[in-house]
Amino acid sequence: MSHSDKSKLYGTHSPGWYFVAGLPALTGILFPFALITIFVAIKALVKKERKDLSWNAVEMLGSITFFYVVMHSFAAHKEFRFILPILPLVCVTSGNYIVQVLPLAKNRFRLVIAIFFLSNVPHLLFLATVHQRAPVEVTEAIAKLVQHNDFVKQEKSLSIHFLMSCHSTPVFSHMYVEERQLIIKILDCSPDCRVSHSCESNLFDDDPLSFLKKLYFSDQADRNDMYTCIEPSQSGDTLPDVVAIFDDHTDKVYRLLSQMGLEKVGELSHSLVGFQVGKNILPAPIYSKMLLYKQERFDSSAFRCKNHYSEA
């Protein structure tokens, strides 16, 4: 597979995805105005009687918006962020039409403010404070955790393992601990392993328990399915000091994590998954969680486990 085709390994969408999903999500309440702008630009392009090359501002910006989206539509792999640069153009052209369609009344400014406040601020607050907040918060929580007094006393590096799908957290751009070497493991999902369907992240999602056994333990291949502890010198992946993992995986591996000497020290709300109707007047929100584990004695070199691990 050529380098230009490797983006397909991260997912593909239909050619019209940006127009039916990307633009509506990106522009929100401005989407109708974005369509009007694109329509005006296309009309200006195909107008036969037009002999001159003069363009007004709306036609020019609309043409840039249209061709930008069209050119990106040829790529099989599509993401919202790829068309983010056109958002300022949409805002400018939308302002032109908003002024035209609103009645010329004294309170039109207040009306505009009210409409945009009610349509944007609630979504902004939800996305900024509730939705998928754990990936950033977990890096801050880990930074505080490794600065704990028990950690500071140790003259050694600390290993932090993110047992979750790749690209789940912005680790390296958000986590820094002064005078502390952090050895961070993220499950691999590189293009090479995606070609062969052997990525660590996929194997972990398919069977978390089996994956962690192979990662941290050696299989004795006996009928009792026993696993013995591996010393750091025998394994490419040493036992972690800190582990971050989502709750949907924890249900399958919590006994193994406990066997490894890890204890839960934190829960971070991630995404709103539903509501629970109970005795309260208002439904109680239900969130998915990202869980944080640490070695019981803040020292993985003191890791102790039984002579074998038998699956309960």
TILOTI-630867 format. One line per 4 residues: number of its first residue (from 1); their letters; for each residue x, y negated, z negated of C-alpha. Coordinates in steps of 0.05 Angstrom, whole numbers, plus 5000, padded with zeros to 4 digits. Layout:
// TILOTI-630867
NUM> A> X:Y:Z  ...
This chain:
// TILOTI-630867
1> MSHS> 5000:5000:5000  5027:4932:5020  5036:4875:4971  4980:4837:5003
5> DKSK> 4931:4894:4991  4948:4906:4918  4899:4853:4894  4844:4902:4914
9> LYGT> 4866:4947:4857  4837:4896:4808  4767:4898:4838  4733:4875:4901
13> HSPG> 4670:4836:4919  4630:4825:4983  4650:4768:5029  4590:4725:5007
17> WYFV> 4603:4734:4932  4629:4663:4922  4566:4633:4952  4516:4677:4914
21> AGLP> 4553:4685:4848  4617:4645:4844  4590:4576:4861  4526:4582:4819
25> ALTG> 4566:4603:4758  4619:4550:4769  4574:4490:4783  4514:4507:4739
29> ILFP> 4461:4452:4744  4501:4419:4800  4492:4480:4846  4433:4450:4886
33> FALI> 4474:4387:4899  4533:4429:4920  4489:4464:4971  4463:4398:4997
37> TIFV> 4535:4372:5004  4556:4435:5043  4495:4430:5087  4510:4357:5103
41> AIKA> 4582:4374:5120  4562:4432:5166  4511:4388:5200  4564:4335:5212
45> LVKK> 4611:4388:5242  4561:4416:5292  4526:4352:5311  4535:4351:5386
49> ERKD> 4522:4278:5400  4576:4258:5352  4634:4230:5393  4676:4195:5340
53> LSWN> 4719:4226:5286  4694:4182:5230  4672:4215:5166  4640:4187:5104
57> AVEM> 4664:4209:5035  4608:4260:5023  4620:4294:5091  4695:4296:5079
61> LGSI> 4690:4325:5009  4635:4373:5030  4677:4399:5087  4736:4410:5041
65> TFFY> 4691:4447:4992  4660:4490:5047  4725:4511:5080  4759:4523:5014
69> VVMH> 4705:4573:4994  4703:4605:5063  4778:4616:5066  4778:4648:4996
73> SFAA> 4720:4692:5017  4766:4731:5064  4804:4759:5003  4775:4824:4977
77> HKEF> 4793:4808:4905  4753:4749:4879  4751:4712:4813  4715:4650:4788
81> RFIL> 4781:4616:4773  4803:4619:4845  4751:4567:4866  4758:4524:4803
85> PILP> 4796:4469:4841  4733:4449:4879  4694:4433:4816  4717:4359:4813
89> LVCV> 4695:4351:4886  4627:4380:4871  4620:4332:4811  4636:4272:4855
93> TSGN> 4589:4289:4911  4534:4310:4862  4538:4242:4830  4522:4210:4897
97> YIVQ> 4458:4250:4904  4437:4243:4831  4436:4168:4839  4393:4175:4901
101> VLPL> 4341:4224:4874  4329:4194:4806  4275:4140:4804  4303:4071:4799
105> AKNR> 4278:4058:4729  4310:4024:4670  4316:4089:4631  4347:4130:4687
109> FRLV> 4415:4131:4652  4383:4160:4590  4346:4211:4632  4411:4234:4665
113> IAIF> 4445:4240:4597  4386:4280:4569  4384:4328:4628  4458:4342:4628
117> FLSN> 4462:4347:4552  4406:4398:4548  4433:4438:4606  4507:4438:4588
121> VPHL> 4522:4425:4515  4486:4488:4487  4523:4532:4537  4589:4496:4521
125> LFLA> 4580:4508:4447  4563:4581:4457  4621:4595:4504  4671:4556:4462
129> TVHQ> 4652:4582:4393  4617:4649:4401  4628:4685:4466  4692:4727:4470
133> RAPV> 4727:4688:4416  4767:4747:4388  4823:4750:4440  4850:4683:4418
137> EVTE> 4833:4690:4344  4868:4757:4338  4935:4727:4359  4927:4673:4306
141> AIAK> 4907:4725:4254  4967:4769:4271  5014:4709:4266  4988:4694:4196
145> LVQH> 4991:4767:4177  5064:4777:4195  5082:4715:4156  5055:4749:4094
149> NDFV> 5105:4752:4037  5113:4828:4042  5131:4821:4115  5179:4763:4104
153> KQEK> 5220:4805:4055  5236:4856:4110  5298:4846:4151  5271:4880:4213
157> SLSI> 5230:4868:4275  5156:4882:4274  5118:4924:4325  5048:4901:4345
161> HFLM> 5005:4946:4389  4944:4922:4426  4904:4986:4437  4853:4959:4488
165> SCHS> 4845:4947:4562  4900:4905:4593  4890:4830:4599  4844:4832:4539
169> TPVF> 4884:4780:4500  4930:4721:4519  4984:4749:4475  5049:4716:4497
173> SHMY> 5019:4647:4508  4987:4642:4439  5028:4681:4389  5094:4657:4363
177> VEER> 5125:4670:4295  5186:4631:4276  5248:4671:4258  5214:4737:4270
181> QLII> 5224:4786:4327  5158:4815:4350  5158:4878:4392  5091:4877:4428
185> KILD> 5061:4935:4465  5005:4925:4514  4974:4984:4551  5000:4986:4622
189> CSPD> 4955:4970:4681  5007:4950:4733  4992:4958:4807  5037:5018:4813
193> CRVS> 4998:5059:4762  4932:5035:4791  4950:5066:4857  4960:5134:4824
197> HSCE> 4902:5124:4775  4949:5138:4716  4947:5072:4678  4952:5074:4603
201> SNLF> 4892:5028:4596  4848:5075:4637  4872:5137:4599  4858:5102:4534
205> DDDP> 4788:5081:4555  4772:5152:4579  4795:5188:4516  4824:5143:4461
209> LSFL> 4839:5200:4413  4877:5243:4462  4916:5183:4487  4939:5162:4417
213> KKLY> 4958:5234:4400  5004:5236:4461  5030:5167:4446  5049:5177:4373
217> FSDQ> 5049:5252:4362  5079:5315:4393  5031:5370:4414  5048:5436:4381
221> ADRN> 5000:5470:4430  4973:5520:4379  4902:5543:4372  4889:5496:4313
225> DMYT> 4907:5434:4355  4959:5412:4304  5001:5349:4314  5065:5333:4276
229> CIEP> 5094:5264:4266  5147:5240:4313  5207:5203:4286  5221:5137:4322
233> SQSG> 5284:5166:4353  5242:5221:4386  5189:5177:4416  5188:5120:4465
237> DTLP> 5134:5086:4424  5149:5076:4350  5093:5075:4300  5064:5005:4297
241> DVVA> 5064:4956:4239  5001:4922:4265  4946:4947:4311  4889:4909:4345
245> IFDD> 4832:4950:4373  4759:4941:4392  4705:4973:4349  4677:5016:4405
249> HTDK> 4743:5053:4406  4754:5053:4331  4695:5100:4320  4734:5154:4357
253> VYRL> 4803:5143:4326  4794:5114:4256  4814:5180:4223  4878:5182:4263
257> LSQM> 4894:5110:4247  4884:5125:4173  4929:5186:4180  4982:5141:4210
261> GLEK> 4981:5098:4147  4941:5041:4177  4887:5005:4138  4836:4955:4164
265> VGEL> 4850:4884:4143  4805:4843:4187  4744:4840:4233  4737:4787:4286
269> SHSL> 4671:4774:4322  4678:4781:4397  4615:4781:4439  4541:4776:4426
273> VGFQ> 4511:4843:4444  4440:4836:4416  4395:4817:4359  4368:4855:4300
277> VGKN> 4298:4842:4278  4290:4851:4203  4262:4817:4142  4290:4749:4161
281> ILPA> 4247:4701:4199  4299:4693:4254  4332:4754:4288  4402:4768:4264
285> PIYS> 4456:4767:4318  4496:4830:4330  4568:4822:4353  4620:4869:4381
289> KMLL> 4683:4868:4338  4758:4868:4346  4790:4902:4287  4859:4889:4257
293> YKQE> 4899:4943:4222  4966:4941:4186  5012:4990:4153  4992:5000:4080
297> RFDS> 5060:4979:4055  5079:4933:4112  5134:4980:4131  5126:5031:4187
301> SAFR> 5194:5061:4169  5160:5085:4105  5106:5119:4146  5084:5184:4113
305> CKNH> 5037:5235:4143  5021:5307:4130  5062:5361:4163  5007:5366:4214
309> YSEA> 4947:5329:4238  4885:5372:4246  4826:5341:4281  4768:5335:4233
